[in-house]
Amino acid sequence: MKMKMNELDWATWVFVVIGALNWGLVGAFKFDVIMLVLGTSPALVELVYILVGLSGLYWLYKMITMKK
């Protein structure tokens, strides 16, 4: 089944991928890319983490409610 993605889908997908890669690096090497790149602005780091979490919830909802 092919799913069309709108702008919100693409934006949230990017955040999910960024979050997954970041957590993989944190788990494997204790290396937080988001903190490295945005560490001078703690509010921005927190915002990115929140957007990653919300994006994950958005995709979880989409996958659960996807018509078969």
C-alpha positions in Angstrom: 0.0 0.0 0.0 1.5 3.3 -1.1 0.8 6.3 1.2 0.8 9.9 0.0 2.6 12.2 2.3 1.7 15.8 2.8 3.9 18.6 4.2 3.1 17.8 7.8 3.9 14.1 7.2 7.3 15.0 5.6 8.2 17.5 8.4 7.3 15.0 11.2 9.1 12.2 9.3 12.3 14.2 9.3 12.0 14.8 13.0 11.5 11.1 13.7 14.6 10.2 11.6 16.7 12.9 13.3 15.5 11.7 16.7 16.1 8.0 15.9 19.7 8.7 14.7 20.4 11.0 17.6 19.2 8.4 20.2 21.2 5.7 18.4 24.3 7.8 18.7 23.5 8.6 22.4 23.0 5.0 23.2 26.1 3.7 21.3 28.6 6.5 21.9 27.2 8.9 24.4 27.2 11.5 21.6 24.3 13.9 21.4 24.3 15.6 18.0 21.4 17.9 18.8 23.1 19.2 21.9 26.4 19.6 19.9 24.7 21.6 17.1 22.2 23.6 19.2 23.8 23.5 22.6 24.4 27.2 22.8 20.6 27.7 23.0 19.0 25.3 25.6 15.5 26.5 24.7 16.1 25.5 21.1 17.5 22.1 22.1 14.4 21.5 24.3 12.1 22.6 21.4 13.8 20.1 19.1 13.4 17.3 21.6 9.7 18.2 22.0 9.1 18.3 18.3 10.8 14.9 17.9 8.5 13.4 20.6 5.4 14.9 19.1 6.4 13.7 15.7 6.8 10.2 17.0 3.4 10.3 18.5 2.0 11.7 15.3 3.4 8.7 13.3 2.3 6.2 15.9 -1.2 7.6 15.6 -1.0 7.5 11.7 0.2 3.9 11.8 -2.5 2.7 14.2 -5.3 4.5 12.3 -4.1 3.7 8.8 -6.7 1.9 6.7 -5.8 -1.6 5.6 
